[in-house]
């Protein structure tokens, strides 16, 4: 990543002006003169701050980084570094502002990659879930019947709707058809890593019914059939049942209600 520096000379007479000028230099690279200070030292300090900043963005958005060309990456990162007014003190939250800044500046349209907003939101959600505060888990038992017992959800999750199947992005192809996609991002209680799963509209509805109404899988299916005013085919129910067994196995569900 190249830093961009101009040769403007800034003059100041007070401590506050020095502080303000230093902040201006760190953001923009405009050269200034300090008494008893060398430009080389100031530049090295700015480069260090910029590299830490760029590293935090790249770490949070590794796929986004690979999708963009070097020119696009340098443009948007430098723009954000120089012009964003940060609202957070924690470095790990900085990428959240990057997501908002990128959307506000309409870079996805400028780069002709309309799915980029979704990609940033998706990658940020993994960071946010991984770093979320610990919560008290409800009591549950490991043994039960998925059809008749109430499933207990892992509370460390977020269910989000995207305009693109962003989890299927191909770094080489760099294209996606616009298809509404539901993804749950959650923190695995065994590995402590952020993981995700894509759900069909039917499975997302069943999931919500189980969580909100505290009912079994079979009762959730009954609610679906009542709303549709028709019985679901056995093969459709079987596919959904298998999905919820996988969600239980992969720790999105902790177990069964005691």
C-alpha positions in Angstrom: 0.0 0.0 0.0 1.4 3.4 -1.0 1.0 6.4 1.2 0.3 9.7 -0.5 2.2 12.8 0.6 2.1 16.4 -0.5 4.7 19.1 0.2 2.5 21.8 1.9 4.3 23.6 4.7 2.1 24.1 7.8 2.9 26.9 10.4 1.8 27.0 14.0 2.5 29.0 17.1 0.7 27.0 20.0 0.6 23.6 21.5 -2.9 23.0 20.2 -1.9 24.0 16.7 0.9 21.5 16.9 -1.5 18.8 18.0 -4.0 19.6 15.3 -1.3 19.8 12.7 0.1 16.5 13.7 -3.3 14.9 13.4 -3.7 16.5 10.0 -0.4 15.1 8.9 -1.2 11.6 10.2 -4.4 11.5 8.1 -3.3 13.3 4.9 0.5 13.1 4.7 0.8 16.9 4.3 4.4 17.6 5.2 5.1 20.0 8.1 8.1 21.2 10.0 8.5 20.7 13.8 11.3 22.2 15.8 13.9 19.5 16.5 12.0 17.0 14.5 13.1 15.2 11.3 10.7 14.7 8.4 12.0 11.2 8.0 10.9 10.3 11.6 7.5 11.8 11.1 7.0 9.9 7.9 8.1 6.7 9.5 5.6 7.3 12.4 2.8 8.0 9.9 3.6 4.9 7.9 3.5 2.8 11.1 0.0 4.1 12.0 -1.2 3.7 8.4 0.1 0.2 8.1 -1.6 -0.8 11.4 -4.8 0.8 10.2 -4.7 -0.9 6.8 -3.9 -4.2 8.4 -7.0 -4.0 10.6 -9.1 -3.4 7.5 -7.5 -6.2 5.5 -7.8 -8.7 8.5 -11.5 -7.9 8.8 -12.2 -8.2 5.1 -9.9 -10.8 3.5 -12.3 -11.8 0.7 -13.1 -8.1 0.0 -9.4 -7.4 -0.2 -8.9 -10.2 -2.8 -11.9 -9.1 -4.9 -10.7 -5.5 -5.4 -7.9 -4.6 -7.7 -4.8 -3.0 -6.1 -5.9 0.3 -7.5 -9.4 0.0 -6.0 -8.0 -1.1 -2.7 -5.5 1.7 -2.4 -8.2 4.3 -3.4 -10.8 3.3 -0.9 -8.5 2.6 2.0 -6.6 5.9 1.6 -9.9 7.8 1.2 -11.3 6.3 4.4 -8.1 6.8 6.3 -7.9 10.5 5.4 -11.6 11.5 5.6 -13.5 9.3 8.0 -14.3 10.8 11.4 -14.0 7.8 13.7 -16.7 7.3 16.4 -15.0 4.3 18.2 -12.0 4.0 20.5 -11.6 0.2 20.0 -9.5 -0.7 16.9 -11.5 -3.8 16.2 -14.6 -1.7 15.6 -13.0 0.5 13.0 -14.0 -1.9 10.2 -17.6 -1.3 11.0 -17.1 2.4 10.1 -15.4 1.2 6.9 -18.5 -0.7 5.9 -20.7 2.4 6.5 -18.2 4.7 4.7 -18.0 2.4 1.7 -21.7 2.3 1.3 -22.2 6.0 1.8 -19.6 6.8 -0.9 -21.3 4.3 -3.3 -18.0 2.6 -4.1 -19.8 -0.7 -5.1 -21.5 1.2 -7.9 -18.3 3.0 -8.9 -16.4 -0.3 -9.0 -19.3 -2.0 -10.9 -19.4 -4.7 -8.2 -22.9 -4.3 -6.7 -22.5 -7.2 -4.3 -19.6 -5.5 -2.4 -21.8 -3.9 0.2 -23.2 -7.3 1.1 -19.8 -8.8 1.2 -18.5 -6.2 3.6 -21.6 -6.6 5.8 -21.2 -10.4 5.8 -17.5 -10.3 6.7 -18.1 -7.7 9.4 -20.8 -9.8 10.9 -18.3 -12.6 11.4 -16.0 -10.2 13.2 -18.8 -8.8 15.3 -20.1 -12.2 16.3 -16.6 -13.4 17.2 -16.1 -10.4 19.4 -19.5 -10.2 21.0 -19.8 -10.1 24.7 -20.4 -13.4 26.5 -24.0 -14.1 27.5 -25.5 -16.5 30.0 -26.6 -19.7 28.3 -30.0 -21.2 29.1 -30.2 -24.6 30.7 -30.5 -27.5 28.4 -30.1 -31.3 28.1 -28.2 -33.1 25.4 -30.6 -36.0 24.9 -33.9 -35.5 23.2 -36.1 -35.9 20.1 -35.9 -33.2 17.5 -39.4 -33.8 16.3 -41.2 -33.6 19.7 -38.8 -31.7 22.1 -38.1 -28.0 22.1 -34.7 -27.0 20.8 -32.6 -24.5 22.7 -30.8 -22.1 20.5 -27.2 -20.8 21.0 -27.9 -17.1 21.9 -24.7 -15.9 20.3 -26.0 -15.5 16.7 -27.3 -13.1 14.1 -29.7 -13.9 11.3 -29.4 -11.5 8.3 -30.9 -11.2 4.9 -28.6 -10.3 1.9 -29.4 -9.4 -1.6 -26.8 -11.8 -3.0 -25.6 -15.3 -2.0 -22.5 -13.7 -0.7 -21.2 -16.9 0.9 -20.7 -18.3 -2.6 -18.5 -15.6 -3.9 -15.8 -16.8 -6.3 -12.6 -14.8 -6.0 -11.6 -15.6 -9.6 -15.0 -15.0 -11.2 -15.9 -12.0 -9.1 -19.6 -12.1 -10.2 -22.8 -13.0 -8.4 -26.4 -13.2 -9.5 -28.9 -11.2 -7.3 -30.7 -13.8 -5.2 -32.1 -13.0 -1.7 -30.1 -15.1 0.8 -30.6 -15.7 4.5 -27.5 -16.4 6.6 -27.1 -17.1 10.3 -23.7 -16.2 11.7 -23.0 -17.7 15.1 -20.2 -18.3 17.6 -19.6 -22.1 18.0 -19.5 -22.9 21.7 -17.0 -25.7 21.1 -14.4 -23.9 18.9 -15.3 -20.3 19.9 -15.0 -19.4 16.2 -17.6 -17.5 14.1 -19.3 -19.8 11.7 -22.3 -19.4 9.3 -25.0 -21.3 7.7 -27.3 -20.4 4.8 -31.0 -21.2 5.3 -33.9 -21.6 2.8 -36.9 -19.3 3.4 -38.8 -22.3 4.8 -36.0 -23.3 7.2 -35.6 -19.6 8.3 -39.3 -19.5 9.1 -39.2 -22.8 11.0 -36.1 -21.5 12.9 -38.0 -18.3 13.9 -41.0 -20.3 15.1 -38.9 -22.6 17.2 -37.1 -19.7 18.8 -40.0 -17.3 19.3 -42.7 -19.8 20.3 -40.4 -22.3 22.0 -41.9 -25.2 20.2 -40.7 -28.5 18.6 -39.8 -29.0 15.0 -43.0 -30.9 14.3 -45.1 -28.1 15.8 -43.3 -25.5 13.7 -44.1 -27.6 10.6 -47.7 -27.6 11.6 -47.7 -23.8 11.8 -46.2 -23.6 8.3 -48.8 -25.9 6.9 -51.6 -24.0 8.6 -50.4 -20.7 7.0 -50.0 -22.3 3.6 -53.3 -24.1 4.0 -51.8 -27.3 2.7 -49.6 -30.2 3.8 -45.9 -30.1 3.0 -44.6 -33.0 0.9 -42.7 -35.6 3.0 -39.5 -35.1 1.1 -39.5 -31.3 1.8 -40.1 -32.0 5.5 -37.3 -34.6 5.5 -34.8 -32.1 4.0 -35.7 -29.5 6.6 -35.5 -32.1 9.4 -32.0 -33.1 8.3 -31.0 -29.4 8.2 -32.1 -28.9 11.8 -30.2 -32.0 12.9 -27.1 -30.5 11.3 -27.7 -27.2 13.1 -27.9 -29.1 16.4 -24.8 -31.0 15.6 -22.9 -27.8 14.6 -23.8 -26.0 17.9 -26.4 -23.4 16.5 -28.7 -25.3 18.8 -27.3 -26.3 22.2 -29.7 -29.1 22.9 -33.2 -29.6 24.2 -35.3 -27.7 26.8 -35.3 -29.3 30.2 
